[in-house]
Amino acid sequence: MTEQSPPAGAGTQPSRFPHDSTALTAWLTALVRNREYGTLAELRRDRVRTNAHIRAGWFGGDDHRDLFERMAFLFALYHQGRPAPSYGHGSLGAAARRIGDGTGRGPDNPGAQRLLDRVVASRHIPWRHLQHTITRLRSCEQAPPSWSGLTEDLIRWHDRKARVAYRWSVEFHTPPGAAGTHRTDR
């Protein structure tokens, strides 16, 4: 039997089911709004494939199923016991800037600084450190990063042109009042 080469353009076919981070966020916030605590509890079971994880994975399409399942875990972790959903805002770097206490936040807080350093130094998606960041934001009663934005950033984590870790670091260290005055798309 002879090997046949794949048809021209076979490696560039779009996914049958593209990802949709906005739809994932909408579904997750609806779970909180509708008080579907059982489903949220299932999502907090890390590394256990439940029906809720499978459903979250469908929003990731063919290529990002696992990433979307893990994002649903982080969302559910943040929202444990919360009566209202938070869509979050800003990047993870901007959110990490809100971590801290009366002695300092963001770059002025050594714990927040170490946490962000661990996140941005990782070659692979730093799930454990992301979980710790979300937990710290929750315990400091600070808003999470934009869930849709975080999902898109993690999809591009390995894209050198996107420079996700670098952008997060810049946004973490941006002085107050200077937001929007720097360019991160270079």
Z-matrix of the N, CA and C atoms (Angstrom, degrees):
N
C 1 1.444
C 2 1.530 1 107.90
N 3 1.299 2 117.14 1 134.19
C 4 1.459 3 120.86 2 -178.44
C 5 1.529 4 109.83 3 -98.46
N 6 1.341 5 113.83 4 148.83
C 7 1.464 6 119.06 5 178.44
C 8 1.512 7 109.19 6 -78.57
N 9 1.285 8 115.96 7 138.14
C 10 1.456 9 120.38 8 175.95
C 11 1.513 10 108.57 9 -105.60
N 12 1.299 11 115.47 10 141.64
C 13 1.465 12 118.16 11 177.79
C 14 1.523 13 108.90 12 -79.74
N 15 1.328 14 115.40 13 150.49
C 16 1.468 15 117.93 14 179.51
C 17 1.517 16 110.31 15 -67.06
N 18 1.307 17 116.90 16 155.94
C 19 1.466 18 120.26 17 178.78
C 20 1.526 19 110.66 18 -61.09
N 21 1.306 20 115.72 19 152.74
C 22 1.470 21 120.43 20 179.25
C 23 1.525 22 109.69 21 -57.56
N 24 1.325 23 115.73 22 134.10
C 25 1.458 24 120.75 23 179.04
C 26 1.509 25 114.37 24 80.41
N 27 1.335 26 118.66 25 6.88
C 28 1.462 27 120.81 26 -176.87
C 29 1.522 28 111.94 27 -63.67
N 30 1.314 29 118.50 28 -32.93
C 31 1.461 30 120.93 29 -179.21
C 32 1.518 31 113.21 30 -77.35
N 33 1.324 32 116.80 31 -8.52
C 34 1.458 33 119.62 32 -176.86
C 35 1.519 34 112.56 33 -110.08
N 36 1.300 35 117.21 34 14.39
C 37 1.456 36 121.20 35 179.58
C 38 1.525 37 109.75 36 -65.67
N 39 1.321 38 117.64 37 135.77
C 40 1.461 39 118.93 38 175.53
C 41 1.524 40 109.67 39 -69.09
N 42 1.310 41 116.32 40 154.45
C 43 1.458 42 121.38 41 178.06
C 44 1.519 43 109.54 42 -61.36
N 45 1.320 44 114.91 43 145.28
C 46 1.453 45 119.56 44 175.21
C 47 1.519 46 110.58 45 -60.96
N 48 1.334 47 115.45 46 -37.41
C 49 1.451 48 122.00 47 -178.79
C 50 1.525 49 108.13 48 -124.27
N 51 1.326 50 118.67 49 97.90
C 52 1.472 51 120.28 50 -179.99
C 53 1.525 52 110.77 51 -70.12
N 54 1.325 53 115.79 52 161.28
C 55 1.462 54 119.38 53 -179.02
C 56 1.531 55 110.69 54 -80.99
N 57 1.346 56 115.25 55 158.29
C 58 1.458 57 120.96 56 179.56
C 59 1.530 58 108.97 57 -147.45
N 60 1.341 59 115.91 58 91.09
C 61 1.463 60 120.50 59 -176.75
C 62 1.521 61 112.01 60 -69.33
N 63 1.326 62 117.82 61 -30.14
C 64 1.467 63 120.72 62 178.53
C 65 1.526 64 110.22 63 -67.36
N 66 1.333 65 116.91 64 -41.02
C 67 1.465 66 120.52 65 178.50
C 68 1.530 67 110.85 66 -65.90
N 69 1.336 68 117.37 67 -37.24
C 70 1.467 69 120.21 68 176.59
C 71 1.526 70 109.71 69 -61.07
N 72 1.335 71 117.11 70 -47.68
C 73 1.462 72 120.87 71 -179.88
C 74 1.523 73 110.86 72 -61.29
N 75 1.313 74 117.11 73 -42.24
C 76 1.467 75 120.69 74 178.99
C 77 1.528 76 110.78 75 -61.77
N 78 1.330 77 117.41 76 -43.50
C 79 1.469 78 121.00 77 179.12
C 80 1.531 79 110.50 78 -63.75
N 81 1.330 80 116.71 79 -44.85
C 82 1.462 81 120.19 80 -178.19
C 83 1.528 82 111.49 81 -65.47
N 84 1.323 83 117.65 82 -43.09
C 85 1.464 84 119.31 83 179.49
C 86 1.526 85 111.03 84 -66.69
N 87 1.326 86 116.79 85 -32.29
C 88 1.472 87 120.04 86 175.96
C 89 1.528 88 110.57 87 -64.83
N 90 1.330 89 117.42 88 -35.61
C 91 1.469 90 119.89 89 177.11
C 92 1.528 91 110.61 90 -60.41
N 93 1.329 92 116.78 91 -42.41
C 94 1.472 93 120.38 92 179.53
C 95 1.522 94 109.28 93 -68.95
N 96 1.325 95 116.72 94 -47.86
C 97 1.469 96 121.19 95 -178.23
C 98 1.526 97 111.35 96 -59.44
N 99 1.328 98 116.70 97 -38.97
C 100 1.464 99 121.19 98 -178.30
C 101 1.526 100 113.28 99 -88.65
N 102 1.319 101 115.75 100 5.64
C 103 1.475 102 122.98 101 177.75
C 104 1.534 103 112.16 102 55.94
N 105 1.312 104 115.69 103 44.92
C 106 1.467 105 120.97 104 177.18
C 107 1.526 106 108.65 105 -87.76
N 108 1.331 107 114.76 106 69.80
C 109 1.464 108 122.03 107 -173.09
C 110 1.525 109 112.98 108 -65.13
N 111 1.324 110 117.64 109 -31.46
C 112 1.469 111 120.42 110 178.72
C 113 1.522 112 111.40 111 -64.45
N 114 1.322 113 116.63 112 -44.11
C 115 1.463 114 120.72 113 179.11
C 116 1.525 115 110.42 114 -66.28
N 117 1.342 116 116.52 115 -41.68
C 118 1.468 117 119.90 116 178.15
C 119 1.534 118 110.57 117 -63.86
N 120 1.318 119 116.80 118 -38.01
C 121 1.470 120 120.16 119 177.54
C 122 1.525 121 110.40 120 -64.49
N 123 1.327 122 116.92 121 -39.76
C 124 1.466 123 120.02 122 176.80
C 125 1.528 124 110.64 123 -60.68
N 126 1.323 125 116.57 124 -40.89
C 127 1.463 126 120.66 125 -178.84
C 128 1.527 127 112.00 126 -66.83
N 129 1.330 128 117.37 127 -26.83
C 130 1.470 129 120.31 128 178.66
C 131 1.532 130 112.35 129 -77.19
N 132 1.295 131 117.55 130 -5.11
C 133 1.466 132 121.41 131 177.47
C 134 1.523 133 107.94 132 -84.93
N 135 1.322 134 115.00 133 89.48
C 136 1.460 135 121.66 134 -177.11
C 137 1.529 136 110.77 135 -64.69
N 138 1.299 137 115.26 136 139.70
C 139 1.471 138 123.29 137 176.67
C 140 1.524 139 113.74 138 65.77
N 141 1.318 140 117.59 139 15.24
C 142 1.462 141 121.59 140 174.93
C 143 1.522 142 106.10 141 -116.73
N 144 1.301 143 116.89 142 120.93
C 145 1.455 144 120.89 143 -178.37
C 146 1.529 145 109.33 144 -81.80
N 147 1.319 146 115.37 145 103.76
C 148 1.458 147 121.29 146 176.21
C 149 1.522 148 108.12 147 -106.65
N 150 1.324 149 115.61 148 172.46
C 151 1.465 150 118.90 149 176.73
C 152 1.520 151 111.13 150 -59.96
N 153 1.330 152 117.50 151 -34.95
C 154 1.466 153 120.86 152 179.01
C 155 1.529 154 110.34 153 -64.49
N 156 1.332 155 117.89 154 -41.36
C 157 1.463 156 120.84 155 177.80
C 158 1.531 157 110.55 156 -63.61
N 159 1.314 158 115.97 157 -43.18
C 160 1.466 159 120.16 158 179.87
C 161 1.527 160 110.23 159 -61.42
N 162 1.327 161 115.69 160 -41.99
C 163 1.469 162 119.73 161 179.28
C 164 1.529 163 110.30 162 -64.42
N 165 1.322 164 118.00 163 -42.75
C 166 1.469 165 121.46 164 177.61
C 167 1.526 166 110.11 165 -62.09
N 168 1.323 167 116.28 166 -39.49
C 169 1.463 168 120.91 167 -179.94
C 170 1.510 169 113.53 168 -62.32
N 171 1.323 170 117.28 169 -30.42
C 172 1.459 171 119.99 170 179.71
C 173 1.520 172 111.94 171 -61.22
N 174 1.327 173 117.81 172 -29.61
C 175 1.467 174 120.15 173 178.20
C 176 1.528 175 111.26 174 -68.78
N 177 1.336 176 117.24 175 -18.24
C 178 1.455 177 121.86 176 179.83
C 179 1.509 178 113.95 177 -85.31
N 180 1.310 179 116.77 178 -4.40
C 181 1.454 180 119.39 179 -179.86
C 182 1.514 181 111.69 180 67.00
N 183 1.309 182 115.54 181 -163.24
C 184 1.462 183 121.32 182 -177.69
C 185 1.523 184 112.70 183 -68.08
N 186 1.331 185 116.76 184 -34.28
C 187 1.455 186 120.59 185 -169.80
C 188 1.524 187 115.83 186 -92.01
N 189 1.321 188 118.41 187 -22.17
C 190 1.464 189 119.85 188 -170.58
C 191 1.528 190 113.78 189 -128.06
N 192 1.292 191 116.71 190 26.29
C 193 1.466 192 121.69 191 -176.88
C 194 1.535 193 111.89 192 -55.58
N 195 1.313 194 118.11 193 -50.69
C 196 1.463 195 121.49 194 -177.19
C 197 1.531 196 110.96 195 -63.63
N 198 1.318 197 117.20 196 -42.27
C 199 1.462 198 120.82 197 179.50
C 200 1.528 199 110.79 198 -60.96
N 201 1.322 200 118.21 199 -42.19
C 202 1.462 201 121.17 200 -179.87
C 203 1.529 202 110.91 201 -68.29
N 204 1.312 203 117.61 202 -35.63
C 205 1.470 204 120.17 203 175.88
C 206 1.523 205 110.23 204 -62.93
N 207 1.312 206 116.83 205 -41.25
C 208 1.468 207 120.81 206 179.87
C 209 1.521 208 111.57 207 -70.67
N 210 1.319 209 117.32 208 -34.81
C 211 1.465 210 120.10 209 175.95
C 212 1.522 211 110.06 210 -64.56
N 213 1.324 212 117.43 211 -39.35
C 214 1.466 213 120.80 212 177.74
C 215 1.534 214 109.81 213 -62.80
N 216 1.325 215 117.23 214 -37.12
C 217 1.468 216 121.24 215 176.00
C 218 1.526 217 110.09 216 -60.93
N 219 1.345 218 117.95 217 -48.15
C 220 1.467 219 121.36 218 -179.36
C 221 1.535 220 110.76 219 -62.17
N 222 1.322 221 116.50 220 -42.09
C 223 1.457 222 120.93 221 178.14
C 224 1.526 223 110.73 222 -60.28
N 225 1.313 224 116.56 223 -48.95
C 226 1.472 225 121.09 224 -178.74
C 227 1.525 226 111.08 225 -63.98
N 228 1.320 227 116.75 226 -36.24
C 229 1.457 228 121.26 227 177.84
C 230 1.527 229 110.22 228 -62.39
N 231 1.315 230 117.19 229 -46.41
C 232 1.458 231 121.29 230 179.69
C 233 1.533 232 111.27 231 -63.50
N 234 1.321 233 117.35 232 -39.07
C 235 1.462 234 121.76 233 -173.24
C 236 1.523 235 114.64 234 -88.53
N 237 1.298 236 118.11 235 4.58
C 238 1.468 237 119.93 236 179.99
C 239 1.529 238 109.69 237 -57.71
N 240 1.326 239 115.78 238 120.31
C 241 1.461 240 121.55 239 178.56
C 242 1.517 241 115.04 240 77.50
N 243 1.313 242 118.46 241 5.02
C 244 1.465 243 120.75 242 -179.81
C 245 1.528 244 109.85 243 -92.65
N 246 1.319 245 117.13 244 134.13
C 247 1.476 246 120.13 245 -177.51
C 248 1.528 247 113.77 246 -81.11
N 249 1.338 248 117.05 247 -20.91
C 250 1.466 249 120.18 248 -177.25
C 251 1.526 250 109.53 249 -126.34
N 252 1.331 251 116.78 250 142.85
C 253 1.462 252 119.53 251 179.80
C 254 1.527 253 111.74 252 -75.90
N 255 1.316 254 115.01 253 152.15
C 256 1.461 255 121.41 254 174.54
C 257 1.521 256 108.23 255 -122.75
N 258 1.332 257 116.08 256 120.90
C 259 1.456 258 120.88 257 176.50
C 260 1.525 259 110.37 258 -74.90
N 261 1.338 260 115.73 259 -17.48
C 262 1.445 261 120.86 260 -177.97
C 263 1.516 262 110.91 261 75.81
N 264 1.331 263 115.22 262 173.04
C 265 1.459 264 119.09 263 175.44
C 266 1.518 265 109.35 264 -157.26
N 267 1.311 266 114.41 265 150.60
C 268 1.455 267 121.02 266 -179.86
C 269 1.510 268 112.94 267 77.18
N 270 1.315 269 114.08 268 179.06
C 271 1.463 270 120.94 269 179.70
C 272 1.528 271 109.82 270 -84.53
N 273 1.308 272 116.20 271 177.16
C 274 1.461 273 119.60 272 175.77
C 275 1.523 274 110.35 273 -64.50
N 276 1.325 275 117.83 274 -35.65
C 277 1.463 276 120.83 275 177.50
C 278 1.516 277 111.81 276 -62.50
N 279 1.330 278 116.92 277 -43.99
C 280 1.466 279 120.99 278 178.01
C 281 1.525 280 110.46 279 -65.96
N 282 1.330 281 117.08 280 -38.42
C 283 1.462 282 120.50 281 178.81
C 284 1.524 283 110.58 282 -67.15
N 285 1.324 284 117.82 283 -42.20
C 286 1.466 285 121.40 284 179.96
C 287 1.524 286 110.20 285 -63.12
N 288 1.304 287 117.35 286 -26.14
C 289 1.464 288 122.05 287 176.19
C 290 1.533 289 110.90 288 -63.25
N 291 1.335 290 117.34 289 -23.38
C 292 1.466 291 121.85 290 -179.46
C 293 1.531 292 112.42 291 -86.23
N 294 1.327 293 118.02 292 -7.80
C 295 1.472 294 121.46 293 -178.59
C 296 1.523 295 109.23 294 -75.37
N 297 1.316 296 115.73 295 134.55
C 298 1.456 297 120.04 296 176.29
C 299 1.509 298 111.81 297 149.73
N 300 1.320 299 114.23 298 -164.94
C 301 1.459 300 120.77 299 -178.19
C 302 1.518 301 108.80 300 -144.42
N 303 1.321 302 116.35 301 -159.71
C 304 1.455 303 121.03 302 -178.16
C 305 1.513 304 114.68 303 -60.36
N 306 1.329 305 117.56 304 -23.62
C 307 1.472 306 120.16 305 -178.82
C 308 1.519 307 112.37 306 -82.38
N 309 1.305 308 118.01 307 -13.91
C 310 1.456 309 120.58 308 178.68
C 311 1.516 310 111.94 309 156.27
N 312 1.302 311 115.29 310 154.86
C 313 1.464 312 121.65 311 177.90
C 314 1.520 313 109.20 312 -126.49
N 315 1.302 314 114.85 313 156.38
C 316 1.460 315 120.44 314 175.70
C 317 1.511 316 112.66 315 58.62
N 318 1.329 317 117.83 316 -128.06
C 319 1.459 318 121.29 317 -177.18
C 320 1.538 319 113.17 318 -61.93
N 321 1.337 320 116.73 319 -20.75
C 322 1.467 321 120.50 320 178.68
C 323 1.525 322 112.53 321 -85.49
N 324 1.322 323 116.94 322 -1.46
C 325 1.458 324 121.77 323 179.20
C 326 1.528 325 108.41 324 -112.75
N 327 1.340 326 118.22 325 114.29
C 328 1.472 327 120.05 326 -176.93
C 329 1.530 328 113.69 327 -57.85
N 330 1.324 329 117.28 328 -35.34
C 331 1.465 330 119.71 329 178.74
C 332 1.509 331 112.23 330 -66.51
N 333 1.319 332 117.03 331 -42.69
C 334 1.466 333 121.35 332 177.79
C 335 1.527 334 110.11 333 -64.52
N 336 1.328 335 115.75 334 -40.26
C 337 1.473 336 120.71 335 179.27
C 338 1.532 337 110.78 336 -62.12
N 339 1.337 338 116.66 337 -47.05
C 340 1.478 339 120.27 338 179.66
C 341 1.521 340 111.12 339 -63.17
N 342 1.319 341 116.52 340 -40.59
C 343 1.459 342 120.73 341 -179.35
C 344 1.522 343 110.79 342 -63.01
N 345 1.326 344 117.46 343 -47.69
C 346 1.462 345 119.40 344 179.21
C 347 1.526 346 110.79 345 -65.00
N 348 1.327 347 117.40 346 -38.13
C 349 1.469 348 120.34 347 177.56
C 350 1.524 349 110.83 348 -57.98
N 351 1.324 350 117.33 349 -40.71
C 352 1.470 351 121.00 350 179.03
C 353 1.521 352 111.06 351 -66.56
N 354 1.322 353 115.77 352 -40.25
C 355 1.465 354 119.77 353 -179.40
C 356 1.526 355 110.71 354 -63.87
N 357 1.327 356 117.22 355 -51.13
C 358 1.470 357 119.88 356 -172.84
C 359 1.526 358 113.16 357 -77.50
N 360 1.333 359 118.47 358 -15.56
C 361 1.466 360 120.81 359 -179.61
C 362 1.528 361 112.63 360 -83.24
N 363 1.304 362 117.35 361 -9.94
C 364 1.456 363 120.99 362 -174.38
C 365 1.530 364 112.46 363 -80.07
N 366 1.327 365 115.54 364 136.81
C 367 1.474 366 120.24 365 175.25
C 368 1.521 367 110.92 366 -77.84
N 369 1.313 368 115.99 367 -35.22
C 370 1.462 369 121.45 368 178.42
C 371 1.524 370 108.46 369 -99.18
N 372 1.306 371 116.89 370 162.86
C 373 1.468 372 119.21 371 178.44
C 374 1.530 373 107.70 372 -58.12
N 375 1.330 374 117.68 373 121.21
C 376 1.473 375 121.94 374 -174.03
C 377 1.537 376 112.52 375 -84.37
N 378 1.313 377 117.03 376 69.88
C 379 1.465 378 121.28 377 -173.67
C 380 1.527 379 112.98 378 -55.21
N 381 1.313 380 117.51 379 -43.68
C 382 1.473 381 120.21 380 -177.95
C 383 1.526 382 110.23 381 -62.78
N 384 1.322 383 117.32 382 -42.94
C 385 1.461 384 120.79 383 -179.61
C 386 1.531 385 111.30 384 -72.41
N 387 1.325 386 117.48 385 -33.25
C 388 1.462 387 120.30 386 174.72
C 389 1.524 388 109.87 387 -63.99
N 390 1.338 389 115.93 388 -41.67
C 391 1.463 390 119.95 389 177.64
C 392 1.528 391 110.02 390 -60.68
N 393 1.315 392 116.98 391 -43.82
C 394 1.459 393 120.86 392 179.03
C 395 1.533 394 110.21 393 -63.16
N 396 1.324 395 118.27 394 -40.37
C 397 1.459 396 122.21 395 179.18
C 398 1.525 397 110.68 396 -62.25
N 399 1.319 398 116.92 397 -46.07
C 400 1.468 399 121.29 398 179.54
C 401 1.529 400 109.99 399 -63.65
N 402 1.327 401 116.67 400 -40.95
C 403 1.462 402 120.80 401 178.59
C 404 1.527 403 110.91 402 -63.48
N 405 1.330 404 116.45 403 -41.51
C 406 1.472 405 120.26 404 178.69
C 407 1.533 406 110.71 405 -65.17
N 408 1.323 407 117.86 406 -42.41
C 409 1.463 408 120.27 407 177.56
C 410 1.524 409 110.50 408 -60.17
N 411 1.314 410 116.26 409 -41.73
C 412 1.466 411 121.37 410 178.90
C 413 1.517 412 110.58 411 -62.89
N 414 1.339 413 117.45 412 -46.08
C 415 1.464 414 120.97 413 -177.30
C 416 1.534 415 111.66 414 -70.02
N 417 1.323 416 118.04 415 -28.06
C 418 1.472 417 121.86 416 176.65
C 419 1.531 418 111.52 417 -84.94
N 420 1.333 419 116.01 418 -0.75
C 421 1.462 420 122.47 419 -177.04
C 422 1.523 421 111.85 420 55.55
N 423 1.326 422 114.48 421 45.72
C 424 1.457 423 121.98 422 178.21
C 425 1.531 424 109.34 423 -112.65
N 426 1.313 425 115.66 424 153.33
C 427 1.465 426 121.00 425 179.79
C 428 1.526 427 110.50 426 -65.51
N 429 1.318 428 116.54 427 143.87
C 430 1.466 429 120.30 428 176.24
C 431 1.522 430 110.18 429 -76.40
N 432 1.331 431 116.61 430 172.29
C 433 1.471 432 118.17 431 171.50
C 434 1.526 433 108.88 432 -67.93
N 435 1.310 434 116.10 433 166.12
C 436 1.463 435 120.10 434 174.42
C 437 1.521 436 107.55 435 -59.39
N 438 1.312 437 117.29 436 123.26
C 439 1.469 438 120.53 437 -177.77
C 440 1.520 439 111.05 438 -64.36
N 441 1.330 440 117.07 439 -42.27
C 442 1.471 441 120.11 440 178.66
C 443 1.520 442 110.27 441 -65.97
N 444 1.330 443 116.95 442 -43.03
C 445 1.460 444 121.11 443 179.26
C 446 1.514 445 112.13 444 -64.17
N 447 1.338 446 116.53 445 -41.25
C 448 1.463 447 120.40 446 178.56
C 449 1.527 448 110.12 447 -63.53
N 450 1.311 449 116.81 448 -41.61
C 451 1.462 450 120.56 449 178.54
C 452 1.524 451 110.53 450 -60.54
N 453 1.328 452 116.79 451 -47.20
C 454 1.468 453 120.58 452 179.76
C 455 1.530 454 111.25 453 -63.98
N 456 1.336 455 116.88 454 -39.55
C 457 1.467 456 119.72 455 177.64
C 458 1.522 457 111.01 456 -61.81
N 459 1.325 458 116.97 457 -41.55
C 460 1.472 459 119.68 458 -178.55
C 461 1.525 460 111.48 459 -70.84
N 462 1.310 461 117.22 460 -30.13
C 463 1.467 462 120.02 461 174.68
C 464 1.529 463 109.16 462 -62.72
N 465 1.341 464 116.80 463 -36.61
C 466 1.468 465 121.69 464 -178.86
C 467 1.532 466 112.88 465 -94.61
N 468 1.320 467 118.72 466 12.16
C 469 1.466 468 122.35 467 -174.94
C 470 1.534 469 112.36 468 -51.82
N 471 1.319 470 117.95 469 -41.18
C 472 1.464 471 122.06 470 -176.32
C 473 1.533 472 113.29 471 -90.64
N 474 1.309 473 117.79 472 0.09
C 475 1.459 474 122.51 473 179.72
C 476 1.527 475 108.68 474 -82.04
N 477 1.316 476 116.19 475 110.21
C 478 1.477 477 120.43 476 -176.31
C 479 1.520 478 112.35 477 -62.38
N 480 1.312 479 117.09 478 -31.02
C 481 1.463 480 119.57 479 179.95
C 482 1.531 481 111.89 480 -71.90
N 483 1.315 482 117.76 481 -28.93
C 484 1.465 483 121.57 482 -179.19
C 485 1.532 484 111.30 483 -72.55
N 486 1.326 485 116.99 484 -32.56
C 487 1.469 486 122.60 485 178.21
C 488 1.530 487 112.24 486 48.67
N 489 1.316 488 115.65 487 49.30
C 490 1.460 489 121.76 488 -175.50
C 491 1.528 490 111.42 489 -58.87
N 492 1.328 491 118.07 490 -51.18
C 493 1.463 492 120.96 491 -177.82
C 494 1.529 493 111.20 492 -60.99
N 495 1.313 494 116.82 493 -41.08
C 496 1.462 495 120.67 494 178.84
C 497 1.530 496 110.58 495 -62.62
N 498 1.338 497 116.92 496 -45.75
C 499 1.467 498 121.32 497 179.92
C 500 1.522 499 110.80 498 -61.41
N 501 1.355 500 116.91 499 -41.85
C 502 1.460 501 119.62 500 178.09
C 503 1.528 502 110.67 501 -61.25
N 504 1.311 503 116.59 502 -41.48
C 505 1.456 504 120.86 503 -179.67
C 506 1.533 505 110.88 504 -64.85
N 507 1.323 506 117.09 505 -43.01
C 508 1.470 507 121.10 506 178.01
C 509 1.522 508 109.93 507 -61.34
N 510 1.329 509 117.29 508 -44.92
C 511 1.461 510 120.87 509 -178.45
C 512 1.529 511 111.84 510 -67.76
N 513 1.316 512 117.09 511 -31.08
C 514 1.462 513 121.38 512 176.88
C 515 1.531 514 110.36 513 -67.49
N 516 1.322 515 116.73 514 -40.50
C 517 1.460 516 121.52 515 -174.70
C 518 1.524 517 114.48 516 -91.77
N 519 1.329 518 118.58 517 -3.44
C 520 1.454 519 121.32 518 -179.78
C 521 1.528 520 109.50 519 -63.29
N 522 1.343 521 117.23 520 125.90
C 523 1.472 522 119.77 521 179.96
C 524 1.529 523 111.51 522 -61.71
N 525 1.340 524 117.04 523 150.07
C 526 1.474 525 119.75 524 177.16
C 527 1.534 526 110.11 525 -56.85
N 528 1.307 527 115.68 526 140.95
C 529 1.470 528 120.32 527 179.86
C 530 1.518 529 113.56 528 85.24
N 531 1.327 530 117.46 529 -11.45
C 532 1.464 531 120.29 530 -179.78
C 533 1.519 532 111.30 531 -100.44
N 534 1.313 533 117.31 532 3.85
C 535 1.472 534 120.61 533 -179.05
C 536 1.517 535 109.63 534 -59.25
N 537 1.300 536 115.93 535 134.75
C 538 1.462 537 122.08 536 178.75
C 539 1.522 538 113.82 537 87.37
N 540 1.339 539 117.94 538 -2.96
C 541 1.452 540 119.68 539 -178.71
C 542 1.523 541 112.49 540 -97.71
N 543 1.331 542 117.25 541 -2.73
C 544 1.468 543 120.34 542 179.30
C 545 1.519 544 109.65 543 -112.34
N 546 1.312 545 115.08 544 154.26
C 547 1.459 546 120.07 545 177.05
C 548 1.504 547 108.91 546 -103.76
N 549 1.325 548 116.59 547 130.53
C 550 1.456 549 120.51 548 179.51
C 551 1.513 550 112.05 549 -116.96
N 552 1.332 551 117.74 550 8.53
C 553 1.462 552 120.11 551 -176.50
C 554 1.521 553 112.87 552 -97.08
N 555 1.308 554 118.18 553 12.82
C 556 1.455 555 120.26 554 -179.58
C 557 1.484 556 111.53 555 -83.47
